[in-house]
Amino acid sequence: MNTNENPFKNVRVEYHILQSFPVSCLNRDDVNSPKTAQVGGVTRARVSSQCWKRQVRLALRDCGITLGSRTKLISTLIGNACKAEGASEAQAKECGDLIENIFIKKADSAKKSSDKKEADQEDAAVEDVGKSDTLLFFAPAEVSLIAKKFKEKKFKPRELITQSDSKKQAKELAEIIGKQKLENAKNLDGLDIALFGRMVAQAAELNVEAAASFSHAISTHKVTNEVEFFTALDDNSTEQGSAHMGSLEFNSATYYRYISLDLGQLYSTLGSGEFIPQAIDAFTKALYTAVPSARQTTQSGASPWEYAKVFVRKGQRLQVPFEAPVKNQGGGFLEPSIEYLKAYVGKQEKLAGSLFGKIVEFDFGENEDFSIDHLSAEIQKAAKVK
């Protein structure tokens, strides 16, 4: 086989998940209301893709995955790694600051003011607002490699990064760490970067195309947010009545979640198929366990998957739109949602013909003897993972 050939080219795992939550506020907007969207002319409950992606990413840690660091505090990240390699506090800070300044733009100095007090206040604020909103994603192996390269230069950062222009400095750094492959990582160091991608405006060489695609989760039916009025009592009060009153919005919904995992892209990023079985297992189980963290102590949205149809196939990705909201026929929204999902993908499979590219499909949630462990194992087997 050609060593450049990607054995997983165009092979995807598609997860179509139905998950019901009672009273909850899984994802809030800027006024603390549950997020919504207009779909099919009616209001639906919504959980943003980035909200659920973050919880999936964090859940990967429980599956034995070492996560990358997504942070603005690049200097601290690099500096700590340099100290672990023997750098002094001052050397570590100098090395860390150099890397951070490549990617984090500083704001212009505050404008002069005739009022000295006002000028002093502006100058004091520069440090707080002077950094951009850039969040850089580094794998632990990449951070360690940068620190080792600084050590080779006796922690004299300008001997490693020699250019003065930040874009040229970024290219230098990209040449040092390259697109760090994960073949030698025993615990899939930085798998979250491979799954969720990385964009570095200053150095396109560091960009990583995301292998996973997430839709916004939407309710399969019409939803109206409701308001909870509450009061709180003062244990030590000598007066009658509440000490505090307030209100919170909530809803309840059966959500449709669509996630696609591009095994070809994952193979390309990892540089090997060796770790794809572990990646599939960790990702599938993280999808199963991850739940948005909003208001978990007061409304406890902790419901598992109710049903999932999972495909391993080639061809164009297929998301179910649920454009027509399902109707409650006296037994809730789950059963009509399952029927709608099955009917829609069945119709699309017939219409797509040979282009549908199905390798295999699984129904999860109907057979109690088919656990998430079985699903993960079967996905790996169907994807011809060895």
C-alpha positions as CSV (number, residue, x, y, z in Angstrom):
1,M,0.0,0.0,0.0
2,N,1.2,3.5,-0.8
3,T,2.4,5.0,2.5
4,N,0.7,8.3,1.6
5,E,-2.7,6.6,1.1
6,N,-5.3,7.4,3.7
7,P,-7.2,4.1,4.4
8,F,-10.0,6.0,6.0
9,K,-10.6,8.6,3.3
10,N,-14.2,9.8,3.2
11,V,-15.2,7.3,6.0
12,R,-17.3,9.0,8.7
13,V,-19.1,8.0,11.8
14,E,-22.4,9.8,12.1
15,Y,-24.3,10.0,15.4
16,H,-28.0,11.0,15.3
17,I,-28.9,11.3,19.0
18,L,-32.3,11.9,20.7
19,Q,-32.0,13.0,24.3
20,S,-34.9,14.2,26.6
21,F,-34.5,16.6,29.5
22,P,-37.2,17.6,32.0
23,V,-37.1,21.0,33.7
24,S,-33.7,22.5,32.7
25,C,-31.7,25.4,31.3
26,L,-28.8,23.7,29.6
27,N,-27.5,26.7,27.7
28,R,-28.2,30.3,28.6
29,D,-28.2,33.4,26.4
30,D,-27.0,36.9,27.4
31,V,-30.1,37.5,29.6
32,N,-29.9,34.1,31.3
33,S,-32.8,32.6,29.3
34,P,-32.6,29.2,27.7
35,K,-31.3,29.5,24.2
36,T,-33.9,29.1,21.4
37,A,-34.1,29.1,17.6
38,Q,-36.8,29.4,15.0
39,V,-37.0,26.2,13.0
40,G,-40.0,25.3,10.8
41,G,-41.8,28.5,11.8
42,V,-41.9,27.6,15.5
43,T,-39.7,28.2,18.5
44,R,-37.4,25.4,19.5
45,A,-35.1,24.9,22.5
46,R,-31.5,25.1,21.5
47,V,-28.1,24.1,22.9
48,S,-25.2,25.6,21.0
49,S,-22.6,23.4,19.4
50,Q,-19.8,25.0,21.3
51,C,-21.5,24.4,24.6
52,W,-21.8,20.7,24.1
53,K,-18.4,20.4,22.4
54,R,-16.7,21.8,25.5
55,Q,-18.4,19.3,27.7
56,V,-17.5,16.5,25.3
57,R,-13.9,17.7,25.3
58,L,-13.7,17.7,29.1
59,A,-15.4,14.3,29.2
60,L,-12.5,12.9,27.1
61,R,-10.3,13.3,30.2
62,D,-12.4,10.6,32.0
63,C,-11.8,8.3,29.0
64,G,-8.0,8.4,29.6
65,I,-7.2,11.2,27.2
66,T,-4.6,13.9,28.0
67,L,-6.1,17.2,26.8
68,G,-4.4,20.1,25.2
69,S,-4.4,23.6,26.7
70,R,-6.7,26.2,25.2
71,T,-5.6,29.4,26.8
72,K,-4.6,33.1,26.6
73,L,-2.0,32.5,29.3
74,I,0.6,31.2,26.9
75,S,3.5,32.7,28.8
76,T,2.6,30.8,32.0
77,L,2.1,27.6,30.0
78,I,5.5,27.8,28.2
79,G,7.3,29.2,31.3
80,N,6.2,26.3,33.5
81,A,7.4,23.8,30.9
82,C,10.8,25.6,30.8
83,K,11.1,25.5,34.5
84,A,10.5,21.8,34.4
85,E,13.5,21.6,32.0
86,G,15.7,23.5,34.5
87,A,15.1,27.2,33.6
88,S,15.2,29.8,36.3
89,E,12.1,31.9,37.1
90,A,13.5,34.8,35.0
91,Q,14.5,32.6,32.1
92,A,11.2,30.8,32.1
93,K,9.3,34.2,32.0
94,E,11.4,35.5,29.2
95,C,10.9,32.4,27.1
96,G,7.2,32.3,27.8
97,D,6.7,36.0,27.1
98,L,8.4,35.7,23.7
99,I,6.0,32.9,22.6
100,E,3.0,34.7,24.0
101,N,3.8,38.0,22.3
102,I,3.9,36.2,18.9
103,F,0.2,35.3,19.2
104,I,-1.3,37.8,21.6
105,K,-1.5,41.3,20.3
106,K,-1.1,44.2,22.7
107,A,-3.4,47.1,22.6
108,D,-2.1,50.5,21.7
109,S,-1.1,52.7,24.6
110,A,-3.9,54.7,26.1
111,K,-4.4,58.1,24.6
112,K,-3.0,61.0,26.5
113,S,-5.5,62.9,28.6
114,S,-5.3,66.5,30.0
115,D,-6.7,65.0,33.2
116,K,-3.7,63.2,34.9
117,K,-6.0,61.1,37.1
118,E,-8.0,60.0,34.0
119,A,-4.8,59.2,32.2
120,D,-3.5,57.1,35.1
121,Q,-6.8,55.1,35.2
122,E,-6.5,54.5,31.4
123,D,-2.9,53.3,31.8
124,A,-3.8,51.0,34.6
125,A,-6.5,49.5,32.4
126,V,-4.2,48.7,29.5
127,E,-2.9,45.5,31.0
128,D,-6.4,44.3,31.6
129,V,-7.8,45.1,28.2
130,G,-4.6,45.1,26.2
131,K,-4.7,41.5,25.1
132,S,-6.8,40.2,22.3
133,D,-9.4,37.5,22.6
134,T,-7.0,35.0,21.1
135,L,-7.1,31.5,22.6
136,L,-4.3,29.3,21.5
137,F,-4.6,25.5,21.5
138,F,-1.3,23.7,22.4
139,A,-0.9,19.9,22.9
140,P,1.3,18.9,25.9
141,A,3.8,17.3,23.5
142,E,4.1,20.6,21.6
143,V,4.6,22.6,24.8
144,S,7.2,20.1,26.0
145,L,9.0,20.3,22.6
146,I,9.2,24.1,22.7
147,A,10.7,24.0,26.2
148,K,13.3,21.4,25.1
149,K,14.3,23.6,22.2
150,F,14.7,26.6,24.5
151,K,16.9,24.4,26.8
152,E,19.1,23.5,23.8
153,K,19.7,27.3,23.4
154,K,20.4,27.6,27.2
155,F,17.0,29.4,27.6
156,K,18.1,32.4,25.5
157,P,14.9,32.8,23.6
158,R,16.3,35.1,20.9
159,E,18.7,32.4,19.9
160,L,15.7,30.2,19.1
161,I,13.2,32.8,17.7
162,T,15.4,35.2,15.8
163,Q,13.0,37.2,13.7
164,S,11.5,40.5,14.9
165,D,8.2,40.4,13.0
166,S,5.5,38.4,14.8
167,K,4.3,36.7,11.6
168,K,7.9,35.6,10.8
169,Q,8.3,34.5,14.4
170,A,5.2,32.4,14.1
171,K,6.6,30.7,11.0
172,E,9.8,30.0,12.9
173,L,7.8,28.4,15.7
174,A,5.7,26.4,13.2
175,E,8.9,25.0,11.7
176,I,10.1,24.0,15.1
177,I,7.0,22.1,16.2
178,G,5.4,21.4,12.8
179,K,2.1,19.6,12.8
180,Q,3.0,17.6,15.8
181,K,2.0,13.9,15.1
182,L,0.8,11.8,17.9
183,E,2.3,8.4,17.0
184,N,4.5,8.2,20.0
185,A,1.9,9.4,22.5
186,K,0.6,6.5,24.7
187,N,-2.5,8.5,25.8
188,L,-3.4,10.4,22.6
189,D,-1.7,13.6,23.8
190,G,-3.8,16.5,22.4
191,L,-6.6,14.4,20.8
192,D,-9.0,17.2,21.4
193,I,-7.0,19.4,19.0
194,A,-7.4,16.7,16.3
195,L,-11.1,16.4,17.0
196,F,-12.0,20.1,17.4
197,G,-9.4,21.8,15.2
198,R,-7.0,24.7,15.6
199,M,-6.8,27.9,13.7
200,V,-3.7,30.1,14.1
201,A,-4.0,33.3,12.0
202,Q,-0.3,34.1,12.2
203,A,0.9,30.7,11.1
204,A,-1.3,28.7,8.9
205,E,1.2,25.8,9.2
206,L,-0.1,25.3,12.7
207,N,-3.7,25.0,11.6
208,V,-5.5,21.7,12.2
209,E,-8.7,20.8,10.4
210,A,-11.3,19.6,12.9
211,A,-12.3,15.9,12.5
212,A,-15.5,16.3,14.4
213,S,-18.5,18.4,13.3
214,F,-21.3,19.3,15.7
215,S,-24.7,20.8,14.9
216,H,-26.6,22.9,17.4
217,A,-28.9,20.6,19.3
218,I,-32.5,21.6,18.8
219,S,-35.8,20.4,20.2
220,T,-37.7,18.2,17.8
221,H,-40.9,20.0,18.8
222,K,-42.2,23.5,19.7
223,V,-41.0,24.8,23.0
224,T,-42.1,27.8,25.1
225,N,-39.8,28.9,27.9
226,E,-41.4,29.1,31.3
227,V,-40.6,31.3,34.3
228,E,-39.9,30.0,37.8
229,F,-40.5,32.5,40.6
230,F,-38.6,31.8,43.8
231,T,-38.0,33.2,47.2
232,A,-35.2,32.7,49.8
233,L,-35.6,33.0,53.6
234,D,-33.1,34.5,56.0
235,D,-32.5,31.9,58.8
236,N,-31.7,34.7,61.3
237,S,-34.4,37.2,60.3
238,T,-36.7,38.7,63.0
239,E,-39.2,39.8,60.4
240,Q,-41.7,37.8,58.4
241,G,-41.5,37.3,54.7
242,S,-38.7,36.5,52.2
243,A,-35.3,38.0,52.2
244,H,-34.8,37.6,48.5
245,M,-37.1,37.1,45.5
246,G,-36.1,36.3,41.9
247,S,-37.1,34.4,38.8
248,L,-35.4,32.0,36.4
249,E,-36.4,30.7,33.0
250,F,-36.5,27.1,32.0
251,N,-37.9,24.7,29.5
252,S,-38.2,20.9,28.9
253,A,-37.4,19.3,25.5
254,T,-36.4,16.3,23.5
255,Y,-33.3,17.3,21.7
256,Y,-31.9,16.1,18.4
257,R,-28.1,16.1,18.3
258,Y,-26.0,15.5,15.2
259,I,-22.3,14.8,15.3
260,S,-20.0,13.6,12.5
261,L,-16.5,12.1,13.0
262,D,-14.4,12.2,9.9
263,L,-12.0,9.2,10.3
264,G,-10.0,10.3,7.2
265,Q,-9.3,13.7,8.7
266,L,-8.5,12.1,12.0
267,Y,-6.0,9.7,10.4
268,S,-4.4,12.6,8.5
269,T,-3.9,14.7,11.7
270,L,-2.7,11.8,13.8
271,G,-0.4,10.6,11.1
272,S,-1.3,7.0,11.9
273,G,-4.2,4.6,12.2
274,E,-2.7,3.1,15.4
275,F,-4.7,5.3,17.8
276,I,-7.9,5.5,15.9
277,P,-9.6,2.7,17.9
278,Q,-8.8,4.5,21.1
279,A,-10.0,7.8,19.6
280,I,-13.3,6.3,18.5
281,D,-13.9,4.7,21.9
282,A,-13.1,7.8,23.9
283,F,-15.1,10.1,21.6
284,T,-18.2,7.8,21.5
285,K,-18.2,7.5,25.3
286,A,-17.6,11.2,25.8
287,L,-20.6,12.0,23.6
288,Y,-22.6,9.6,25.8
289,T,-21.7,11.1,29.1
290,A,-21.2,14.8,28.4
291,V,-24.1,17.1,29.5
292,P,-24.0,20.9,29.6
293,S,-23.1,22.1,33.1
294,A,-25.6,25.1,33.4
295,R,-27.7,25.0,36.5
296,Q,-26.9,21.4,37.3
297,T,-27.2,22.1,41.1
298,T,-30.7,23.6,40.8
299,Q,-32.3,21.9,37.8
300,S,-30.1,18.8,37.4
301,G,-30.3,18.1,33.7
302,A,-28.7,14.7,33.8
303,S,-30.6,12.6,31.3
304,P,-28.8,10.0,29.1
305,W,-29.3,9.2,25.5
306,E,-32.8,7.9,24.8
307,Y,-32.1,6.7,21.3
308,A,-29.4,7.0,18.7
309,K,-29.0,5.9,15.1
310,V,-25.3,5.6,14.2
311,F,-23.9,5.2,10.7
312,V,-20.5,4.3,9.5
313,R,-20.5,5.4,5.9
314,K,-18.9,7.3,3.0
315,G,-20.5,10.2,1.1
316,Q,-22.1,13.5,1.9
317,R,-22.9,14.2,5.6
318,L,-26.6,13.8,6.5
319,Q,-28.3,15.9,9.2
320,V,-32.0,15.5,10.1
321,P,-33.6,19.0,10.0
322,F,-36.8,18.2,12.0
323,E,-38.3,21.0,9.9
324,A,-41.8,19.9,10.8
325,P,-42.1,19.9,14.6
326,V,-43.3,16.5,15.9
327,K,-46.6,16.4,17.8
328,N,-47.3,15.0,21.2
329,Q,-49.9,12.3,20.8
330,G,-50.4,11.6,24.5
331,G,-47.1,9.7,25.0
332,G,-44.5,12.5,24.9
333,F,-42.2,13.6,22.1
334,L,-39.6,10.9,22.2
335,E,-41.5,8.2,20.3
336,P,-42.7,10.4,17.4
337,S,-39.2,11.8,17.2
338,I,-37.7,8.3,16.8
339,E,-40.3,7.6,14.1
340,Y,-39.5,10.9,12.3
341,L,-35.7,10.3,12.5
342,K,-36.0,6.7,11.1
343,A,-38.4,7.7,8.3
344,Y,-36.2,10.7,7.3
345,V,-32.9,8.9,7.1
346,G,-34.6,5.9,5.4
347,K,-36.0,8.1,2.7
348,Q,-32.7,9.9,2.2
349,E,-30.9,6.6,1.9
350,K,-33.2,5.5,-0.9
351,L,-32.9,8.9,-2.7
352,A,-29.1,8.9,-2.5
353,G,-28.8,5.4,-3.8
354,S,-25.1,4.4,-4.3
355,L,-24.0,7.9,-3.1
356,F,-25.3,7.1,0.4
357,G,-22.2,4.9,0.9
358,K,-23.5,3.1,4.0
359,I,-21.1,0.6,5.5
360,V,-23.3,-0.3,8.5
361,E,-25.9,1.3,10.8
362,F,-26.7,0.7,14.5
363,D,-29.8,1.5,16.6
364,F,-28.9,2.3,20.2
365,G,-31.4,2.4,23.0
366,E,-33.9,-0.2,21.8
367,N,-32.0,-3.3,22.9
368,E,-31.0,-3.3,26.6
369,D,-28.2,-5.8,25.9
370,F,-26.5,-3.5,23.4
371,S,-24.6,-1.1,25.7
372,I,-22.4,1.9,24.8
373,D,-19.4,-0.5,25.1
374,H,-20.9,-2.7,22.4
375,L,-21.7,0.3,20.2
376,S,-18.1,1.6,20.4
377,A,-16.7,-1.8,19.6
378,E,-19.0,-2.3,16.7
379,I,-18.2,1.1,15.2
380,Q,-14.4,0.3,15.4
381,K,-15.1,-3.1,13.7
382,A,-17.3,-1.5,11.0
383,A,-14.7,1.1,10.3
384,K,-12.2,-1.7,9.7
385,V,-10.0,-0.5,12.5
386,K,-7.3,-2.9,13.4
